Amino acid sequence: MSSKNGQLNSLMMKMFENSTEAIFFFDPEGTAIAINPAAEKIIDPEVLTQLLQGAKRALCQSCRGYTSDTNLHTCLNCYLSSSQPDDFSSFQVYLETRDAGVIPYTATFHTIDAENDVRVFMLRNMTKQFKTQERLSQNTMMKHVIEAQENERKRISRELHDGVAQELLSALVDIRVMKYMTSKEEILKKIKQTEATMTRLLDDIRNLSVELRPAALDDLGLKAAFRSHFKRIQQSYGLIVDFKSDISKKRYGSEIETVIYRVCQEAMLNAIKYAQVDVVKVFLFEKGNTLHLIVQDEGIGFNLLDKPIGTGLGLFGMRERSEIMNGDFEVSSGIGKGTTVRLYVPVGDLRKEG
């Protein structure tokens, strides 16, 4: 038995010496008892000297915080001084390294000798995994963006073909017919018909232009752009929009205003397509340095766990837009319970008077 224990001790020492993971042994006061070569390679020389000399909590000079449930970097309830070290069986920590700057590590910190209260701190560099995950996320997002762009181009193409092109063709036919008319009354009648066709065509082009980028959003701000958009919705679909806002003529950064407008535009479009309602409520207000958008209907609703109707890119696009501005996006719904879309975007000092 002693032979096996000796072999195990030898293997443990080899692991300690040759492991690519950084390994530290600490006492309850954060004083380093032992440090393996992999750990010595990543720690700044001055900090390493203090660690080897037994300075308490010397590692804090290199530590940039760990990731908790509420913060990406925090020192609250530090793992080195926690009365419950086993709570840190697996977590993420950031260290200022000797040559590579701040590096994210996956870490474990737990007691290995309860009698002497000895704790082990083990680190594995996660830079490569993070970069792989980031590339995957970027590729996935790019695919969604390209798909959304193509769907939008298809929609615009249909609008041009079924609306603008047909109206132009009708006007062209009317003009050609007039060449063969001899009655002045017939010519005047055809001119009026052509004028009506051209007026509808102009309206179609204006509406398409506004959908692509409303001038009111750039010139007058969110409140005016919303009122203009809701007026067009009422004229086109008969949907009444109960709009309430207290932002007056306040202006925000162009990106913030665009995100708020596009999310509202998409939420309204979903209500028109699927909610089966006559009234939609929209609230836009600022509270606690945060801009709040709420789009609410009392329609048929849907189960959030079910596969989205259509492509699902609408909800994805709204969520992506909110994340770009560090905002929070929420959708609450249920069968027969209507749907509520909420967007919260921090504005801080980005507001300005119109």
C-alpha positions as CSV (number, residue, x, y, z in Angstrom):
1,M,0.0,0.0,0.0
2,S,2.8,2.4,0.9
3,S,4.4,1.6,-2.5
4,K,1.2,2.8,-4.2
5,N,1.0,5.9,-2.1
6,G,4.6,6.7,-3.0
7,Q,3.9,6.2,-6.7
8,L,0.8,8.4,-6.4
9,N,2.8,11.1,-4.6
10,S,5.4,10.9,-7.3
11,L,2.8,11.2,-10.0
12,M,1.1,14.2,-8.2
13,M,4.5,15.9,-8.0
14,K,5.1,15.3,-11.7
15,M,1.7,16.8,-12.5
16,F,2.4,19.8,-10.4
17,E,5.7,20.4,-12.1
18,N,4.8,19.6,-15.7
19,S,1.1,20.7,-15.9
20,T,0.3,23.4,-18.5
21,E,-2.3,24.7,-16.0
22,A,-1.1,27.2,-13.5
23,I,-1.4,25.8,-9.9
24,F,-1.2,27.7,-6.7
25,F,-1.6,26.5,-3.1
26,F,-2.8,29.1,-0.6
27,D,-3.5,29.2,3.1
28,P,-6.7,30.9,4.5
29,E,-5.1,34.3,4.5
30,G,-4.2,34.2,0.8
31,T,-0.5,33.5,1.4
32,A,1.1,31.3,-1.3
33,I,2.4,27.9,0.0
34,A,3.6,26.6,-3.4
35,I,3.5,27.7,-7.0
36,N,4.1,25.4,-10.0
37,P,6.3,26.4,-13.0
38,A,3.3,27.1,-15.3
39,A,2.1,29.7,-12.8
40,E,5.5,31.3,-12.4
41,K,5.6,31.8,-16.2
42,I,2.4,33.9,-16.3
43,I,2.8,36.1,-13.2
44,D,4.6,39.4,-13.3
45,P,8.1,39.1,-11.8
46,E,7.5,41.6,-9.0
47,V,4.2,40.0,-8.0
48,L,5.9,36.5,-8.2
49,T,8.6,37.7,-5.9
50,Q,6.0,38.8,-3.3
51,L,4.2,35.5,-3.7
52,L,7.3,33.5,-3.1
53,Q,8.3,35.7,-0.1
54,G,4.9,34.9,1.5
55,A,3.2,38.3,1.1
56,K,-0.5,38.0,1.9
57,R,-2.9,38.3,-1.0
58,A,-0.1,39.3,-3.3
59,L,-2.0,37.8,-6.2
60,C,-4.5,40.6,-6.0
61,Q,-2.0,42.8,-7.7
62,S,-2.3,40.7,-10.9
63,C,-6.0,39.8,-10.5
64,R,-8.5,41.9,-12.4
65,G,-11.6,40.3,-10.9
66,Y,-13.7,37.2,-11.5
67,T,-17.1,36.9,-13.2
68,S,-20.1,36.7,-11.0
69,D,-23.8,36.4,-11.7
70,T,-24.1,40.2,-11.9
71,N,-20.7,41.5,-13.1
72,L,-18.1,40.5,-15.7
73,H,-15.3,41.8,-13.4
74,T,-15.8,41.9,-9.6
75,C,-13.8,41.6,-6.4
76,L,-16.9,41.3,-4.2
77,N,-16.8,38.1,-2.1
78,C,-13.2,37.5,-3.4
79,Y,-12.4,33.8,-3.8
80,L,-9.2,34.2,-1.9
81,S,-11.0,35.4,1.3
82,S,-14.3,33.7,0.9
83,S,-15.5,31.7,3.9
84,Q,-17.0,29.2,1.4
85,P,-14.1,28.5,-1.1
86,D,-16.0,25.5,-2.4
87,D,-18.5,27.9,-4.0
88,F,-15.7,28.7,-6.5
89,S,-15.4,25.1,-7.8
90,S,-15.6,26.5,-11.4
91,F,-15.6,30.2,-12.4
92,Q,-13.9,32.7,-14.7
93,V,-11.2,35.0,-13.6
94,Y,-9.0,37.7,-15.3
95,L,-5.3,38.0,-14.6
96,E,-2.7,40.6,-15.8
97,T,0.0,38.3,-17.1
98,R,3.7,38.8,-17.6
99,D,3.8,39.2,-21.4
100,A,0.2,38.9,-22.8
101,G,-1.8,41.5,-20.9
102,V,-5.1,40.6,-19.3
103,I,-6.1,37.0,-20.0
104,P,-9.3,35.2,-19.2
105,Y,-8.9,31.9,-17.3
106,T,-11.3,29.2,-16.2
107,A,-10.5,28.6,-12.6
108,T,-11.2,26.3,-9.7
109,F,-10.6,27.2,-6.1
110,H,-11.4,24.7,-3.3
111,T,-10.1,23.2,-0.1
112,I,-7.8,20.1,-0.5
113,D,-6.7,19.8,3.1
114,A,-9.5,20.6,5.5
115,E,-7.3,19.9,8.6
116,N,-4.8,22.6,7.6
117,D,-7.2,24.6,5.5
118,V,-5.0,24.4,2.4
119,R,-6.7,25.6,-0.8
120,V,-5.7,25.0,-4.4
121,F,-6.2,27.6,-7.2
122,M,-5.9,26.2,-10.7
123,L,-6.1,28.2,-14.0
124,R,-6.5,27.2,-17.6
125,N,-6.1,29.8,-20.3
126,M,-9.3,30.3,-22.2
127,T,-8.1,32.8,-24.9
128,K,-8.2,30.2,-27.7
129,Q,-11.7,29.0,-26.8
130,F,-13.0,32.5,-26.4
131,K,-11.7,33.5,-29.9
132,T,-13.2,30.3,-31.4
133,Q,-16.5,31.1,-29.7
134,E,-16.3,34.7,-30.8
135,R,-15.7,33.7,-34.5
136,L,-18.6,31.2,-34.3
137,S,-20.8,33.9,-32.9
138,Q,-19.7,36.4,-35.5
139,N,-20.3,33.9,-38.3
140,T,-23.8,33.0,-37.0
141,M,-24.7,36.7,-36.7
142,M,-23.4,37.4,-40.2
143,K,-25.5,34.5,-41.6
144,H,-28.6,36.0,-39.9
145,V,-27.7,39.5,-41.1
146,I,-27.2,38.3,-44.7
147,E,-30.5,36.3,-44.5
148,A,-32.3,39.4,-43.2
149,Q,-30.8,41.6,-45.9
150,E,-31.9,39.2,-48.6
151,N,-35.4,38.9,-47.2
152,E,-35.6,42.7,-47.1
153,R,-34.3,42.9,-50.7
154,K,-37.0,40.4,-51.8
155,R,-39.7,42.5,-50.1
156,I,-38.5,45.7,-51.8
157,S,-38.3,43.8,-55.1
158,R,-41.9,42.6,-54.7
159,E,-43.0,46.2,-53.8
160,L,-41.3,47.6,-56.9
161,H,-42.6,44.9,-59.2
162,D,-46.2,44.6,-57.9
163,G,-46.7,48.3,-57.1
164,V,-44.4,50.7,-58.8
165,A,-43.8,48.8,-62.0
166,Q,-47.5,48.0,-62.4
167,E,-48.5,51.6,-61.9
168,L,-45.8,52.7,-64.4
169,L,-47.0,50.1,-66.9
170,S,-50.6,51.3,-66.5
171,A,-49.5,55.0,-67.1
172,L,-47.5,54.0,-70.1
173,V,-50.5,52.2,-71.6
174,D,-52.7,55.2,-71.0
175,I,-50.2,57.5,-72.7
176,R,-50.0,55.2,-75.7
177,V,-53.8,55.0,-76.0
178,M,-54.0,58.8,-76.1
179,K,-52.1,58.9,-79.4
180,Y,-55.0,57.3,-81.1
181,M,-57.8,59.4,-79.5
182,T,-59.5,62.1,-81.5
183,S,-62.1,63.3,-79.0
184,K,-61.0,66.0,-76.7
185,E,-63.3,64.7,-73.9
186,E,-61.8,61.3,-74.1
187,I,-58.3,62.7,-74.0
188,L,-59.1,64.8,-70.9
189,K,-60.6,61.7,-69.2
190,K,-57.6,59.6,-70.0
191,I,-55.3,62.4,-68.8
192,K,-57.1,62.4,-65.4
193,Q,-56.8,58.7,-65.2
194,T,-53.1,58.9,-65.9
195,E,-52.7,61.7,-63.3
196,A,-54.4,59.5,-60.7
197,T,-52.1,56.6,-61.6
198,M,-49.0,58.8,-61.3
199,T,-50.2,60.2,-58.0
200,R,-50.6,56.6,-56.6
201,L,-47.2,55.8,-58.0
202,L,-45.7,58.8,-56.2
203,D,-47.3,57.8,-53.0
204,D,-45.9,54.2,-53.4
205,I,-42.4,55.6,-53.9
206,R,-42.7,57.9,-50.9
207,N,-43.9,55.1,-48.7
208,L,-41.1,52.9,-49.8
209,S,-38.6,55.6,-49.2
210,V,-39.9,56.3,-45.8
211,E,-39.8,52.6,-44.8
212,L,-36.1,52.5,-45.9
213,R,-35.2,55.6,-43.9
214,P,-37.8,58.1,-42.6
215,A,-36.6,61.7,-43.0
216,A,-38.6,62.7,-39.9
217,L,-36.3,60.5,-37.8
218,D,-33.2,62.4,-38.8
219,D,-34.8,65.9,-38.9
220,L,-37.3,65.9,-36.0
221,G,-36.5,62.9,-33.8
222,L,-38.3,59.8,-32.5
223,K,-41.6,61.3,-31.4
224,A,-42.3,63.0,-34.7
225,A,-41.1,59.9,-36.7
226,F,-43.4,57.7,-34.6
227,R,-46.4,59.9,-35.2
228,S,-45.8,59.9,-38.9
229,H,-45.3,56.2,-39.0
230,F,-48.4,55.5,-37.0
231,K,-50.5,57.8,-39.3
232,R,-49.3,55.7,-42.3
233,I,-50.2,52.5,-40.5
234,Q,-53.7,53.8,-39.8
235,Q,-54.2,54.9,-43.4
236,S,-52.9,51.7,-44.9
237,Y,-54.2,49.0,-42.5
238,G,-56.9,50.7,-40.4
239,L,-55.0,49.9,-37.2
240,I,-55.4,52.5,-34.5
241,V,-52.2,53.2,-32.5
242,D,-52.6,54.6,-29.0
243,F,-49.3,56.4,-28.7
244,K,-48.1,58.0,-25.4
245,S,-44.7,59.7,-25.0
246,D,-43.1,62.1,-22.6
247,I,-39.8,62.7,-24.4
248,S,-41.1,65.9,-26.1
249,K,-38.4,67.2,-28.5
250,K,-35.5,65.4,-26.9
251,R,-32.9,64.0,-29.3
252,Y,-30.6,61.0,-28.8
253,G,-27.7,59.6,-30.7
254,S,-28.5,58.5,-34.2
255,E,-27.8,54.9,-33.4
256,I,-30.1,54.9,-30.4
257,E,-32.9,56.6,-32.3
258,T,-32.5,54.1,-35.2
259,V,-32.6,51.1,-32.9
260,I,-35.7,52.3,-31.1
261,Y,-37.5,53.2,-34.3
262,R,-36.6,49.9,-36.1
263,V,-37.7,47.7,-33.1
264,C,-41.0,49.6,-32.9
265,Q,-41.4,49.3,-36.6
266,E,-40.9,45.5,-36.5
267,A,-43.1,45.1,-33.4
268,M,-45.9,47.0,-35.2
269,L,-45.5,44.9,-38.3
270,N,-45.8,41.7,-36.3
271,A,-48.9,43.0,-34.6
272,I,-50.4,43.8,-38.0
273,K,-49.6,40.4,-39.4
274,Y,-50.4,38.1,-36.5
275,A,-52.2,39.8,-33.5
276,Q,-55.6,40.2,-35.1
277,V,-56.4,43.4,-33.3
278,D,-57.7,46.9,-34.1
279,V,-55.7,48.8,-31.5
280,V,-52.0,48.7,-30.5
281,K,-50.6,50.7,-27.6
282,V,-47.1,52.2,-27.8
283,F,-45.3,53.9,-24.9
284,L,-42.0,55.8,-25.2
285,F,-40.5,57.4,-22.2
286,E,-37.2,58.0,-20.3
287,K,-36.7,56.8,-16.8
288,G,-33.5,56.6,-14.8
289,N,-31.2,57.4,-17.8
290,T,-32.9,54.6,-19.8
291,L,-35.1,55.0,-22.8
292,H,-38.2,52.7,-22.5
293,L,-40.2,51.4,-25.5
294,I,-43.3,49.3,-24.9
295,V,-45.4,47.9,-27.8
296,Q,-48.5,46.2,-26.4
297,D,-51.5,44.5,-28.0
298,E,-54.4,42.4,-26.7
299,G,-54.4,40.0,-29.6
300,I,-54.3,36.3,-30.0
301,G,-50.7,36.0,-28.6
302,F,-48.5,33.0,-29.0
303,N,-46.5,30.5,-27.0
304,L,-42.9,31.7,-26.5
305,L,-41.6,28.1,-26.6
306,D,-43.2,27.4,-30.0
307,K,-41.3,27.8,-33.2
308,P,-41.8,31.4,-34.4
309,I,-44.4,32.1,-37.2
310,G,-42.5,33.0,-40.4
311,T,-38.8,33.2,-40.4
312,G,-38.3,34.3,-36.8
313,L,-35.8,36.9,-38.0
314,G,-38.1,39.7,-36.7
315,L,-37.6,38.8,-33.1
316,F,-33.9,37.9,-33.7
317,G,-33.3,41.3,-35.4
318,M,-35.0,43.2,-32.6
319,R,-32.9,41.4,-30.0
320,E,-29.7,41.9,-32.0
321,R,-30.4,45.6,-32.4
322,S,-30.9,46.0,-28.6
323,E,-27.7,44.2,-27.8
324,I,-25.7,46.5,-30.1
325,M,-26.7,49.4,-27.8
326,N,-26.3,47.4,-24.6
327,G,-30.0,47.4,-24.2
328,D,-32.4,44.8,-22.8
329,F,-35.1,43.3,-25.0
330,E,-38.1,41.3,-23.6
331,V,-41.1,39.7,-25.2
332,S,-44.0,38.4,-23.1
333,S,-47.0,36.6,-24.6
334,G,-49.3,33.7,-24.3
335,I,-52.2,32.1,-26.2
336,G,-55.1,34.5,-25.9
337,K,-53.1,36.9,-23.7
338,G,-51.8,39.3,-26.2
339,T,-48.2,40.3,-26.8
340,T,-45.9,42.9,-25.1
341,V,-42.5,43.9,-26.5
342,R,-40.3,45.9,-24.2
343,L,-37.0,47.6,-25.1
344,Y,-34.7,49.3,-22.5
345,V,-31.8,51.3,-23.9
346,P,-29.3,53.2,-21.7
347,V,-28.9,56.8,-22.8
348,G,-26.7,58.3,-20.1
349,D,-25.4,61.6,-21.4
350,L,-26.3,60.8,-25.0
351,R,-29.5,62.8,-24.9
352,K,-29.7,66.3,-26.4
353,E,-32.4,68.9,-26.8
354,G,-33.9,69.1,-30.2
